Every structure is written in structure tokens, then in C-alpha cells.
Amino acid sequence: MSTLQRIRWSLAAAVLLALLWAALAPLGYASRERVLEFPRGAAVLRGSAAGNDLMPSQVRLTLGVRDVLLLRNRDIVPHVFGQVLVLPAHDFRLPFEQAGNTPFACDVAPGARVLVRVLPEPDPGWGRLRWRLQALLESVRDLPLEGPDD
């Protein structure tokens, strides 16, 4: 067997082991909270083109992993999320115990609502692997885009 073939087999084995780990390893995070923040100036930017990206139109939670929505108000005015009034410089924890989709009214979200999707905890195997890949794609999609400083 040539050196190139050994390298290919080693890479294939490493990818297979990584996928096996992702499918079977337990899910765990340092915190069960998913932060949803009202940024400073959100009330002023609401309705403008720049304000369309202040709040996502959908938030995904997973039971047993990330099942608490932490509403954090960094603005100088109160904001509404569903039936909750989040005062300036305050946090509010909203726990979820059942899977399902729930729309919440939100004064700064696009379309004035946020859909909270609560998924059941994925079983080991393909479900867990799919969950991990979706979480990876979501975290890459949410990375801030910053240009070089001139």
C-alpha cells in the first residue's frame, strides 16, 4: 500500500470516527439558555432598514439542551415579548418544557413576531448527528460579518 493510500484511509477513518462521535456522544452545553437580546437603540431603529436585523424572526430551542430563552434588554426603553414586558437593563428567563412551535409578539422583530421552535431532545444516532449539523450551520450563519478596520 502506498503512502498516499494510507493517508486517504487514515483521513476516511478520522472522518468516520468524528461522525460516530457526533451521532452518539451526549449533548451538553455550559448553559441551557439561548440569549435573545434587545440591543441598545432598538426602539429607534424599529421599522427602518437597519432595524430589520435586530431580532430574528425565528428562534430554535431543544429540550434538555437549550430550553430556556433568556430575554436581555440592553436598550433604554422597555420591550414587549409575548406577554412579558422586559424593562431596560433587565433579563427575563422563559423556560420551555414541551416541544412545539409558539409565535410571540415582539415589538422590534420583523413582522412584529418571533416564532419559537422547541424541538425534542434528539435520540442517539442519525437524529443527534442531524441536530449537531443543524446547530453548526446555525452558529456559522449567526456569525457577525465584520470588514477590516481601515
N, C-alpha and C positions, 0 to 999 in steps of 0.2 A: 504494500500500500504506500502510495506516495505521500509526501508531506502535505501537499495541497488537499488530498482526500482526507487525511487525518484532521486537518484544520476544519474542513467542511463538516465532518462527523462531530467534531467537538462543538462547533457552533450550533449544529442541529440539536445535540444533546442538551446544551445550555438553554436554548430556547424552549425545548420540551420541558425541562425542569422548572423553568420560570413559569410557564403556563400551568403546569401541575400545581405549583405552589399557589398561584393566583386563584386556582379553582378550589383548592382545599383548605388553605390557611384561614383561620378565623379572622373576621372583620374586627377592626378596632381603631379607635381614634382617641386622642388625648381628651377630647371633649365631645359630648353628644349634641352640642349646639351648632346650628348653622346661623351665622350672623347675617341679618338684613339691616343695613344701615341707611338712615335718612341723613344725607350729607349736609354740611353747612351750606346755606343758600338754596336749599331745595325748594322752599316756598317761593322764592323769587324766580327761579328758573322753570318752575312748573308751567307747562304749556308751550315753552319755547323749543326750538330745535335742539338746543344744548341740553334741555331738561328731559328729553326722551330716553336718555340712557341712565338716568338717576336711579331707577328702580327696575329690576327685571319684571317681566310680565308673568314669569313662572319660577317657582322655587321647588326643588326636589329634595325630599327628606326620605330617610329609610329607617323603619322601625328597628330599634336595637343598636343603631349605628349613629345616625344623625336624626334624632326625632324631637328635638327642641328647637323652635325658631326663636332666636334672640333678636328682638327689635331694639335697635340702638339709635337714639335720636341725637345727632351731633349739630342739629340746626338750632336757631334761637327762637323758633316758634314751635308749638305742638303740632303733631301729625296724627292722622287717623289711620288705623289699620284694622279693618273689620269693626268690631265694637270697642276696640281699645284706643284710648287717647294716650299717646306717648308724649310725655312732657319733655321740654328741652333738657338736654344733658342727663336723661334718664334711660334706663334699659327696662325691657319687659320680656319675660320668658313665657313662650306659648308652647306647652308640651302637646304632643300628639300621641295617641295610644292605639289608633286604628288606621289601617290603610285606606286610601281613597283620595279623591280629588275634591278640594274645597276652595271656592272662589272667595276672596276677601276684598272688600272695598278698600282702596288706598288712594289718598289724595294726591300723591305725586307719581303714581305708576302710569305707564302708557295705558290709555283706555280706562283709567281710574279703578283698575282692579288687578290683583295678583292671584294667580292660581297656585295653590299649594298642593303639590302632588306628594302623597305619602305612600311609599312603596313598602311591601312586606319585606322582612329580612330575607335575603336570598339564601337558598339552600346550597350546601356544598356541591360543587360540580359546575356544570355549564352555566347555571343561573348566577353563581357567585363570580365566575370569570367574566360573564357579560356585564354584571354590575360594576366590577372593578374597571373594565374597559370604558364603560359609560362615565364613571366618576373621573377617570383620567382625561377623557375628552372634554368633560365639563370644566375641569380645572384648567386645562390648556386654553379653552375658549374664553374663560374669565380672566386670563392674564391681562394686566394693563398694557396698553400699547403706548410706548414712550419713544419719542425720537431722540436723537443725540442732542446734547446740550451744546449750543453754539455760543 
